[in-house]
């Protein structure tokens, strides 16, 4: 069973999500919280497989909640479920450690598929969220990357931090950072999450 934690400040939303998730034979809600602080505590105690996190919550917002949940339970994959699909919000959530980003007007089946995908370690992204991230990142932009830069980008797409990339390629952290700066400029992104998405979308292997 996929164990799901709900973190949303609206009780009606949590109740509706709980009913929907209960309809999936392979998943169950193990806890719910109306604020980020409580959600992070439950993540630490319950170690759910997936946490659905709202972005717009009073006090601790969804981005900080995502960060706290991931710190409290590395096993837990966070899927942001929100009404916002602008670039800043999407990137903020992904940078904080969210595995996926879905919108609240998604079809019920789409949400259930997203939960299953996150539990498998995949990254469910609403097409509108992905579009917001990749608006300025075109496939043609990658034609200027050197072989070494493509190697670095491949490892970024695999989720490796700079230190591990440096170790894998036998170069220094400083050199990795220099390559990252050039990669960002070449493909038209501003952070490693968007770079990883670009790499996945454009087959960098």
C-alpha positions in Angstrom: 0.0 0.0 0.0 1.1 3.5 -0.8 0.9 5.5 2.5 -0.2 9.1 1.9 0.0 12.2 4.1 -2.3 15.2 3.3 -1.1 18.7 4.2 -3.6 21.4 3.3 -5.2 24.2 5.4 -8.7 23.5 4.1 -10.5 20.7 5.9 -12.9 20.2 3.0 -10.0 19.7 0.6 -8.4 17.2 2.9 -11.7 15.3 3.2 -12.2 15.2 -0.5 -8.7 14.0 -1.1 -9.1 11.3 1.5 -12.2 10.0 -0.2 -10.5 10.0 -3.6 -7.4 8.2 -2.3 -9.6 5.7 -0.5 -11.0 4.8 -3.9 -7.6 3.6 -4.9 -7.1 0.0 -3.8 -3.3 0.4 -3.6 -3.1 3.5 -1.4 -4.3 4.9 1.9 -4.3 8.1 3.9 -2.2 7.6 7.1 -2.5 11.2 8.4 -3.6 14.7 7.6 -2.5 18.2 8.8 -4.0 21.7 8.4 -0.6 23.4 8.6 3.0 22.9 7.6 4.5 22.5 11.0 2.1 19.7 12.0 2.6 18.2 8.6 6.4 18.0 9.1 5.9 16.4 12.5 3.6 13.8 11.1 6.0 13.1 8.3 8.7 12.4 10.8 6.5 10.2 12.9 4.6 8.3 10.2 7.2 8.1 7.4 4.6 8.2 4.6 5.5 7.2 1.1 4.0 10.4 -0.4 2.9 13.7 1.0 0.5 15.9 -0.8 1.3 19.5 0.1 -0.7 22.7 -0.6 1.4 25.8 -1.5 -0.8 28.6 -0.1 -1.1 28.0 3.6 -1.0 30.6 6.4 2.1 30.7 8.5 4.5 28.2 6.9 3.9 28.1 3.2 4.0 25.0 1.1 7.6 25.5 -0.1 9.0 25.7 3.4 6.7 22.8 4.4 8.1 20.7 1.5 11.6 21.5 2.8 10.7 20.5 6.4 8.9 17.3 5.3 11.9 16.2 3.2 14.3 16.9 6.2 12.0 15.0 8.6 11.6 12.0 6.3 13.9 11.4 3.4 11.8 8.4 2.4 8.8 10.7 1.8 8.2 12.0 -1.7 6.4 15.3 -1.8 3.9 16.2 -4.5 2.8 19.8 -4.4 -1.0 20.1 -5.1 -1.9 23.7 -5.7 -3.8 26.1 -7.9 -0.7 28.0 -9.0 1.4 27.1 -12.1 3.7 30.2 -12.4 7.4 29.6 -12.9 8.5 31.0 -9.6 6.2 28.8 -7.6 7.0 25.7 -9.5 10.7 26.2 -9.3 10.5 27.1 -5.6 8.7 23.9 -4.8 11.0 21.7 -6.9 14.1 23.4 -5.4 12.7 22.7 -1.9 12.7 19.0 -2.7 9.2 18.3 -4.2 9.2 15.2 -6.4 6.1 16.4 -8.4 3.8 19.3 -9.0 0.1 18.9 -9.8 -2.7 21.3 -10.0 -6.0 21.2 -8.1 -8.1 21.2 -11.2 -6.5 17.9 -12.3 -8.8 15.0 -13.1 -9.1 12.5 -10.2 -7.4 9.7 -12.2 -4.5 12.0 -13.0 -4.0 12.7 -9.3 -4.0 9.0 -8.4 -1.5 8.4 -11.2 0.7 11.2 -9.9 0.7 9.7 -6.4 1.7 6.3 -7.8 4.4 7.8 -10.0 5.9 9.7 -7.0 5.9 6.6 -4.9 7.9 4.9 -7.7 10.4 7.7 -7.6 9.2 9.4 -10.7 8.3 13.1 -11.1 4.7 13.8 -12.0 4.4 17.3 -13.4 1.3 18.9 -14.7 2.0 20.0 -18.3 1.2 23.6 -17.4 3.8 23.5 -14.6 6.4 21.9 -16.9 5.7 24.6 -19.6 6.2 27.3 -17.0 9.6 25.9 -16.1 10.7 25.3 -19.7 9.4 28.4 -21.3 12.8 29.8 -22.1 14.6 26.5 -22.4 14.7 25.3 -26.1 16.2 22.1 -27.5 18.4 24.1 -29.9 20.1 25.8 -26.9 21.9 22.6 -26.1 23.8 22.5 -29.3 26.5 24.8 -27.8 27.2 22.5 -24.9 30.7 20.9 -24.8 31.1 17.2 -24.2 32.1 17.8 -20.6 29.2 20.1 -20.0 26.8 17.4 -21.3 28.5 15.0 -18.8 27.9 17.4 -16.0 24.3 18.0 -17.1 23.6 14.3 -17.3 24.7 13.8 -13.7 22.6 16.8 -12.6 19.6 15.2 -14.3 20.4 12.0 -12.2 20.1 14.1 -9.1 23.7 14.2 -8.0 24.9 17.3 -6.0 28.1 19.2 -7.1 30.4 17.3 -4.7 29.4 13.9 -6.2 29.6 15.2 -9.7 33.1 16.4 -9.0 34.1 13.1 -7.6 32.5 11.1 -10.5 34.3 13.2 -13.1 37.6 13.7 -11.3 37.3 17.5 -11.2 37.0 20.1 -8.4 33.8 21.5 -7.0 34.8 24.9 -8.4 35.1 23.5 -11.9 31.6 21.9 -11.6 30.2 25.3 -10.5 31.9 26.9 -13.6 30.4 24.3 -15.9 27.0 24.8 -14.3 27.1 28.6 -14.9 27.9 27.9 -18.6 25.2 25.3 -18.9 22.5 27.5 -17.4 23.4 30.3 -19.8 23.5 27.9 -22.8 20.1 26.3 -22.3 18.3 29.3 -20.9 17.6 28.3 -17.3 18.4 29.8 -14.0 18.7 26.8 -11.6 19.6 23.1 -11.6 16.0 21.8 -11.3 15.1 23.5 -14.6 18.4 22.2 -16.1 17.5 18.7 -15.0 14.0 19.0 -16.5 15.6 20.3 -19.8 18.0 17.4 -19.8 15.2 14.8 -19.3 13.1 16.4 -22.0 15.9 16.6 -24.5 17.4 13.1 -24.0 20.7 14.1 -22.4 22.1 10.7 -21.3 
